[in-house]
C-alpha cells in the first residue's frame, strides 16, 4: 500500500511542480481545479500550491455537474486551440 501511495502521489506532484516552474511570474493568480481525490488533498500537493501562490479549486463531493462544466470549458479550449 505504501509504495502504491507514493507512486500515485508522484504522478500528481511531479507534473504540478513542472507546471508551477513554467508558469512562475504570471501577471495573474493561477487556479488549479481538481476533484477531491486523496492525492489532491495530500499535504505535499497543497504545500506546492501554497508556496507557488496558486489557488486550489475543488469540486464538491458527489457533484457531477461541476465536472460537466469543467469538461465543457476544456472542450471549448480544445476546439479553439486545436481546430483553429
C-alpha positions in Angstrom: 0.0 0.0 0.0 2.8 2.5 0.9 4.6 2.1 -2.4 1.3 2.5 -4.4 0.5 5.7 -2.5 4.0 7.1 -3.0 3.9 6.3 -6.7 0.4 7.7 -7.1 1.4 10.8 -5.3 4.4 11.4 -7.5 2.1 11.1 -10.5 0.4 14.3 -9.3 3.4 16.1 -7.6 5.9 16.0 -10.5 3.6 17.5 -13.2 2.4 20.1 -10.7 5.9 21.1 -9.9 6.8 21.4 -13.6 3.7 23.4 -14.3 4.4 25.8 -11.4 8.0 26.2 -12.6 6.9 27.0 -16.2 4.2 29.4 -15.1 6.0 31.4 -12.5 5.9 35.1 -12.9 2.4 35.3 -14.5 0.7 38.6 -14.1 -2.4 37.0 -12.6 -3.1 34.3 -9.9 -3.2 30.8 -11.3 -6.1 28.5 -10.3 -6.0 24.7 -10.5 -9.3 22.8 -10.3 -9.5 19.1 -9.3 -11.7 16.5 -7.8 -11.4 15.6 -4.1 -9.1 12.6 -4.5 -6.7 12.0 -1.7 -3.8 12.9 -3.9 -5.2 16.4 -4.3 -5.7 16.8 -0.6 -2.2 15.5 0.2 -0.1 17.8 2.3 2.8 17.9 -0.2 0.4 18.8 -3.1 -1.3 21.5 -1.1 2.1 22.9 0.1 3.3 23.1 -3.5 0.3 25.1 -4.4 0.6 27.4 -1.4 4.3 28.1 -2.0 3.6 29.0 -5.6 0.6 31.1 -4.6 -1.7 29.0 -6.7 -5.4 28.9 -5.8 -6.8 25.4 -5.4 -10.4 24.9 -6.5 -12.1 21.6 -5.8 -15.4 20.2 -6.9 -17.9 19.4 -4.1 -18.4 15.7 -3.2 -20.8 13.9 -5.4 -21.4 17.0 -7.6 -21.1 15.6 -11.1 -22.3 18.9 -12.6 -19.0 20.5 -11.5 -17.2 18.1 -13.8 -19.6 18.8 -16.6 -18.9 22.5 -16.5 -15.1 21.9 -16.4 -15.3 19.4 -19.3 -17.3 21.9 -21.3 -14.7 24.6 -20.8 -11.9 22.2 -21.8 -13.8 21.2 -24.9 -14.2 24.9 -25.9 -10.5 25.5 -25.3 -9.5 22.4 -27.3 -11.7 23.3 -30.3 -10.3 26.8 -30.3 -6.7 25.7 -29.9 -6.5 22.5 -31.9 -9.1 23.1 -34.7 -8.4 26.8 -35.4 
